[in-house]
């Protein structure tokens, strides 16, 4: 199985973090309350790998941020100099990174105020020597984030995970469980469309019987009862219920289960997976069918009173009509009707059933 952080979306997010640090930017990383991907652990690992001196700790709401920084980082002085943001910047080592996580909505206002003041103090230090602070802020609305500044950037966990990430993750997991199977891409695509950005849900769906995936309301209802954190979701980004997937805002599938039109939306997500994987396969079958029919058809070939110049350009429905009209053999008639039926279902936004989509005869065809 591919580690989650090695997938293109998450690894690009880490690259953005590293790039901003190289430019001397302090960072605010807002994440939803439910991000089961271990962001602070991976960031610390990546920073150490890149050669940064990292000091990481979890914030405690009961103590002011400035006091936490001085005490956790052992910056106390015997001279009795009062603590201040300016003094904090002076006491930190050149190029040091302080990574703070566990900051929620209650403690964020005080941390936000400290960062704004620290950003101003950072401007007096060159980009290459500047000690920097990264804070991971969980469950705080994006409209409460500070404005970008000369030494401060906000990188929200928004649009980080794309469909390609979850398809790749699911496909590699499935491929590691058995012999090569041409239907694995379809199964991976269905899982990705149903789970979206939620890798814990992907892991759950990987373990269910494949045919259960064709009843999304049922299988996701079972998942919602099994995955404990689902009860905390609501339709806000900061709560983990809303994300951008490849530029489109989408609700978490568990939220759709409770909505009036939720099940129909889940069916459309299932259809989208079928359309992405099966329509190209039907096109290959169409061309193969046209080649099988060509030597058997009486010439010239007419459709709608126009002569057909190239049988490869004829659509599936028309091929089925020609096969019936010219009374071709039963095998061709059967295959033409099956392709027409599958194509018409997908064209009318209807997902295929498990028997149709997993048909062994549908997939082994060369391009």
C-alpha positions as CSV (number, residue, x, y, z in Angstrom):
1,X,0.0,0.0,0.0
2,X,1.3,3.5,-0.9
3,X,1.9,5.7,2.2
4,X,-0.6,8.5,2.2
5,X,2.0,11.2,2.4
6,X,3.8,9.9,-0.7
7,X,0.7,10.5,-2.9
8,X,0.9,13.5,-5.2
9,X,-1.5,15.8,-3.4
10,X,-0.1,15.5,0.2
11,X,3.5,15.4,-1.0
12,X,2.9,18.6,-3.0
13,X,1.4,20.2,0.1
14,X,4.6,19.4,2.0
15,X,6.7,20.8,-0.8
16,X,4.7,24.1,-0.6
17,X,5.4,24.2,3.1
18,X,9.2,23.7,2.5
19,X,9.2,26.2,-0.3
20,X,7.6,28.9,1.9
21,X,10.1,28.2,4.7
22,X,13.0,28.7,2.3
23,X,11.6,32.1,1.5
24,X,11.6,33.0,5.2
25,X,7.8,32.7,5.8
26,X,6.2,31.9,9.2
27,X,3.3,29.6,8.5
28,X,-0.3,29.0,9.6
29,X,-1.6,25.7,8.5
30,X,-5.3,25.5,9.0
31,X,-6.7,22.0,8.8
32,X,-10.3,20.6,9.4
33,X,-11.0,19.1,12.8
34,X,-10.9,15.6,11.3
35,X,-7.8,15.1,9.2
36,X,-6.8,11.5,9.7
37,X,-3.5,11.8,8.0
38,X,-1.0,12.8,10.8
39,X,0.0,16.2,9.4
40,X,2.3,17.4,12.2
41,X,4.2,14.1,12.3
42,X,4.9,14.1,8.6
43,X,5.9,17.8,8.6
44,X,8.4,17.2,11.3
45,X,9.8,14.2,9.5
46,X,10.1,16.1,6.2
47,X,11.7,19.1,7.9
48,X,14.3,17.0,9.7
49,X,15.0,15.2,6.4
50,X,15.6,18.6,4.7
51,X,18.1,19.5,7.4
52,X,16.1,21.9,9.5
53,X,16.5,22.2,13.2
54,X,13.0,21.5,14.4
55,X,11.4,21.9,17.8
56,X,7.9,20.6,18.0
57,X,5.2,20.4,20.7
58,X,1.5,20.4,21.3
59,X,-0.1,23.5,22.6
60,X,-1.9,23.6,25.9
61,X,-4.9,25.8,26.1
62,X,-4.4,26.7,29.7
63,X,-1.2,28.6,29.1
64,X,-0.5,31.8,27.1
65,X,1.4,31.0,23.8
66,X,4.4,33.2,24.7
67,X,4.8,31.4,28.0
68,X,4.5,28.0,26.3
69,X,7.2,28.9,23.8
70,X,9.7,30.2,26.4
71,X,9.2,27.2,28.7
72,X,9.0,24.3,26.2
73,X,12.0,25.7,24.3
74,X,14.0,26.4,27.5
75,X,14.5,30.0,26.7
76,X,14.5,31.3,30.3
77,X,17.1,33.8,31.3
78,X,18.6,34.6,34.7
79,X,18.7,38.3,34.1
80,X,15.0,38.7,34.7
81,X,14.4,40.2,31.3
82,X,10.6,40.2,30.7
83,X,9.2,37.9,28.1
84,X,8.2,39.5,24.8
85,X,7.8,38.5,21.2
86,X,10.9,40.5,20.3
87,X,12.9,38.7,22.9
88,X,11.5,35.4,21.7
89,X,12.8,36.1,18.2
90,X,16.2,37.0,19.6
91,X,16.5,33.9,21.7
92,X,15.6,31.5,18.9
93,X,18.5,30.1,16.9
94,X,19.1,31.3,13.3
95,X,17.2,29.0,10.9
96,X,15.3,27.2,13.8
97,X,11.8,25.9,13.1
98,X,9.2,25.8,15.9
99,X,6.3,23.5,14.9
100,X,3.3,23.8,17.2
101,X,0.1,21.7,16.8
102,X,-3.0,21.1,18.8
103,X,-4.2,24.7,18.4
104,X,-8.1,24.7,18.4
105,X,-10.7,27.4,18.2
106,X,-10.4,28.4,21.9
107,X,-6.7,29.0,21.8
108,X,-6.4,30.3,18.3
109,X,-7.1,34.1,19.0
110,X,-4.1,34.3,21.3
111,X,-1.8,32.3,19.0
112,X,-3.0,34.4,16.0
113,X,-2.2,37.6,17.8
114,X,1.3,36.3,18.7
115,X,2.0,35.3,15.1
116,X,1.0,38.7,13.8
117,X,3.4,40.3,16.2
118,X,6.1,37.7,15.5
119,X,5.8,38.3,11.8
120,X,6.7,42.0,12.3
121,X,9.7,41.1,14.4
122,X,10.9,38.6,11.8
123,X,11.3,41.3,9.2
124,X,14.5,42.5,10.8
125,X,16.2,39.2,10.2
126,X,17.5,38.0,6.8
127,X,15.5,35.3,5.0
128,X,18.3,32.8,5.4
129,X,18.8,33.3,9.2
130,X,15.2,33.9,10.2
131,X,13.9,31.5,13.0
132,X,10.3,30.6,11.9
133,X,7.2,29.4,13.6
134,X,4.7,27.0,12.0
135,X,1.3,26.5,13.7
136,X,-1.1,23.8,12.8
137,X,-4.6,25.1,13.5
138,X,-7.4,22.6,13.7
139,X,-11.1,23.2,13.3
140,X,-11.0,27.0,13.0
141,X,-12.9,28.7,10.1
142,X,-10.7,30.1,7.3
143,X,-12.2,33.6,7.7
144,X,-10.5,33.8,11.1
145,X,-7.0,33.4,9.5
146,X,-4.7,36.4,9.4
147,X,-3.9,38.3,6.2
148,X,-0.8,37.3,4.3
149,X,2.2,39.5,5.2
150,X,5.8,39.9,4.3
151,X,6.9,37.1,6.6
152,X,3.6,35.2,7.1
153,X,1.7,32.8,4.9
154,X,-1.5,30.8,5.4
155,X,-1.6,27.4,3.7
156,X,-5.0,25.8,4.3
157,X,-5.8,22.1,3.9
158,X,-8.1,22.9,1.0
159,X,-8.1,21.0,-2.3
160,X,-5.0,19.1,-1.2
161,X,-6.5,15.6,-2.0
162,X,-7.6,15.0,-5.6
163,X,-9.4,12.0,-7.1
164,X,-6.1,10.8,-8.6
165,X,-4.7,10.5,-5.0
166,X,-7.5,8.2,-3.8
167,X,-7.7,6.2,-7.0
168,X,-3.9,5.5,-6.9
169,X,-4.1,4.7,-3.2
170,X,-7.0,2.3,-3.6
171,X,-5.6,0.7,-6.8
172,X,-2.2,-0.1,-5.3
173,X,-3.8,-1.5,-2.2
174,X,-6.1,-3.8,-4.3
175,X,-3.3,-4.8,-6.6
176,X,-1.2,-6.0,-3.6
177,X,-4.0,-8.3,-2.5
178,X,-4.0,-10.8,-5.4
179,X,-3.2,-11.6,-9.1
180,X,-3.6,-9.0,-11.8
181,X,-7.3,-8.2,-12.5
182,X,-8.5,-5.8,-15.2
183,X,-11.4,-4.7,-13.1
184,X,-9.3,-3.3,-10.3
185,X,-9.2,0.2,-11.9
186,X,-13.0,0.3,-11.9
187,X,-13.2,-0.8,-8.2
188,X,-10.6,1.7,-7.2
189,X,-12.4,4.5,-9.1
190,X,-15.7,3.6,-7.3
191,X,-14.0,3.7,-3.9
192,X,-12.4,7.0,-4.7
193,X,-15.7,8.5,-5.9
194,X,-17.5,7.4,-2.8
195,X,-14.8,8.2,-0.2
196,X,-13.4,11.4,-1.8
197,X,-10.6,12.7,0.5
198,X,-11.3,10.4,3.5
199,X,-8.5,7.8,3.5
200,X,-9.9,6.0,6.6
201,X,-13.1,5.5,4.6
202,X,-11.1,4.3,1.6
203,X,-9.5,1.7,3.9
204,X,-12.9,0.6,5.1
205,X,-14.3,0.2,1.5
206,X,-11.2,-1.7,0.4
207,X,-12.3,-4.5,2.9
208,X,-15.9,-4.8,1.8
209,X,-17.1,-7.3,-0.8
210,X,-16.9,-5.6,-4.2
211,X,-20.6,-6.0,-5.0
212,X,-21.5,-4.0,-1.9
213,X,-20.0,-1.0,-3.5
214,X,-22.8,-0.9,-6.0
215,X,-25.2,0.0,-3.2
216,X,-23.6,3.2,-1.9
217,X,-26.2,4.2,0.6
218,X,-26.1,0.7,2.2
219,X,-22.3,0.4,2.3
220,X,-21.7,3.9,3.4
221,X,-24.3,3.6,6.1
222,X,-22.4,0.6,7.5
223,X,-19.2,2.6,7.3
224,X,-20.7,5.6,9.1
225,X,-21.6,3.3,12.0
226,X,-18.1,1.7,12.1
227,X,-16.0,4.8,11.9
228,X,-16.4,6.7,15.1
229,X,-15.3,10.1,14.0
230,X,-18.2,10.4,11.5
231,X,-20.6,11.6,14.2
232,X,-18.7,14.9,14.5
233,X,-19.1,15.9,10.8
234,X,-21.2,18.8,9.6
235,X,-21.3,20.7,6.3
236,X,-18.4,23.1,7.1
237,X,-14.8,22.8,6.0
238,X,-13.5,23.3,9.5
239,X,-15.6,20.4,10.8
240,X,-14.3,18.1,8.1
241,X,-17.6,17.8,6.1
242,X,-16.7,20.0,3.1
243,X,-13.7,19.9,0.8
244,X,-12.6,20.9,-2.7
245,X,-11.9,17.9,-4.9
246,X,-10.2,18.9,-8.2
247,X,-11.7,22.3,-7.9
248,X,-15.3,21.2,-7.0
249,X,-16.7,21.7,-3.5
250,X,-18.1,18.4,-2.3
251,X,-19.7,17.2,0.9
252,X,-18.5,14.2,2.8
253,X,-20.5,11.1,1.8
254,X,-21.7,10.6,5.4
255,X,-23.4,13.9,5.3
256,X,-25.3,12.9,2.2
257,X,-26.9,9.9,3.9
258,X,-28.9,12.2,6.2
259,X,-30.0,14.7,3.5
260,X,-33.2,14.6,1.4
261,X,-31.3,14.2,-1.9
262,X,-28.2,12.6,-0.5
263,X,-28.8,9.1,-1.8
264,X,-29.3,10.4,-5.3
265,X,-26.1,12.3,-5.1
266,X,-24.3,9.1,-4.0
267,X,-25.7,7.3,-7.0
268,X,-24.4,10.0,-9.3
269,X,-21.0,9.6,-7.7
270,X,-21.2,5.9,-8.5
271,X,-22.3,6.7,-12.0
272,X,-19.3,9.1,-12.5
273,X,-16.9,6.2,-11.6
274,X,-18.6,3.9,-14.1
275,X,-18.6,6.6,-16.8
276,X,-14.9,7.4,-16.3
277,X,-13.8,3.7,-16.5
278,X,-16.4,1.9,-18.6
279,X,-17.2,4.4,-21.4
280,X,-13.7,4.2,-22.9
281,X,-13.9,0.4,-22.7
282,X,-17.2,0.4,-24.5
283,X,-15.7,2.5,-27.2
284,X,-12.9,-0.1,-27.7
285,X,-15.6,-2.8,-27.9
286,X,-17.5,-0.7,-30.5
287,X,-14.6,-0.5,-32.8
288,X,-13.9,-4.2,-32.4
289,X,-17.5,-4.9,-33.2
290,X,-17.4,-2.8,-36.3
291,X,-14.4,-4.7,-37.5
292,X,-16.2,-8.0,-36.9
293,X,-19.3,-6.8,-38.8
294,X,-17.5,-5.2,-41.8
295,X,-16.8,-8.4,-43.9
296,X,-20.4,-9.6,-43.2
297,X,-22.3,-6.5,-44.2
298,X,-23.8,-6.1,-47.6
299,X,-22.4,-3.2,-49.5
300,X,-23.1,-0.3,-49.9
301,X,-24.1,0.4,-46.3
302,X,-26.8,3.0,-45.7
303,X,-28.0,4.7,-42.5
304,X,-30.7,7.3,-42.6
305,X,-30.4,7.2,-46.4
306,X,-26.8,8.2,-46.3
307,X,-24.0,5.9,-47.4
308,X,-21.5,4.9,-44.6
309,X,-18.0,5.6,-45.7
310,X,-16.2,4.2,-42.6
311,X,-17.8,1.6,-40.4
312,X,-15.5,2.7,-37.6
313,X,-17.4,6.0,-37.3
314,X,-20.8,4.3,-36.7
315,X,-22.1,4.6,-33.1
316,X,-23.1,1.6,-31.0
317,X,-26.9,2.0,-31.5
318,X,-26.5,2.3,-35.2
319,X,-24.3,-0.8,-35.3
320,X,-26.9,-2.8,-33.4
321,X,-29.5,-1.6,-35.9
322,X,-27.4,-2.7,-38.8
323,X,-26.8,-6.1,-37.2
324,X,-30.5,-6.6,-36.8
325,X,-31.5,-5.3,-40.3
326,X,-28.9,-7.4,-42.1
327,X,-29.6,-10.5,-39.9
328,X,-26.0,-11.0,-38.8
329,X,-25.1,-14.0,-36.7
330,X,-26.4,-14.5,-33.1
331,X,-23.0,-13.7,-31.5
332,X,-22.8,-10.3,-33.1
333,X,-26.4,-9.5,-32.4
334,X,-26.0,-10.4,-28.7
335,X,-22.8,-8.3,-28.4
336,X,-24.2,-5.3,-30.2
337,X,-27.4,-5.3,-28.1
338,X,-25.3,-5.6,-24.9
339,X,-23.1,-2.7,-25.8
340,X,-26.1,-0.6,-26.8
341,X,-27.8,-1.3,-23.5
342,X,-24.8,-0.5,-21.4
343,X,-24.0,2.7,-23.4
344,X,-27.6,3.9,-23.2
345,X,-27.7,3.4,-19.4
346,X,-24.5,5.4,-18.9
347,X,-25.6,8.1,-21.4
348,X,-28.8,8.6,-19.3
349,X,-26.8,8.9,-16.1
350,X,-27.7,5.5,-14.8
351,X,-24.9,3.4,-13.1
352,X,-24.5,-0.2,-14.2
353,X,-25.4,-3.0,-11.8
354,X,-22.7,-5.2,-10.4
355,X,-23.4,-8.0,-13.0
356,X,-23.0,-5.6,-15.9
357,X,-20.0,-3.6,-14.6
358,X,-18.0,-6.6,-13.4
359,X,-18.7,-8.8,-16.5
360,X,-15.5,-10.6,-17.3
361,X,-16.1,-10.2,-21.0
362,X,-16.2,-6.4,-20.7
363,X,-12.6,-5.8,-19.7
364,X,-10.0,-8.0,-21.5
365,X,-9.8,-5.9,-24.7
366,X,-6.7,-4.4,-26.2
367,X,-6.5,-0.7,-27.2
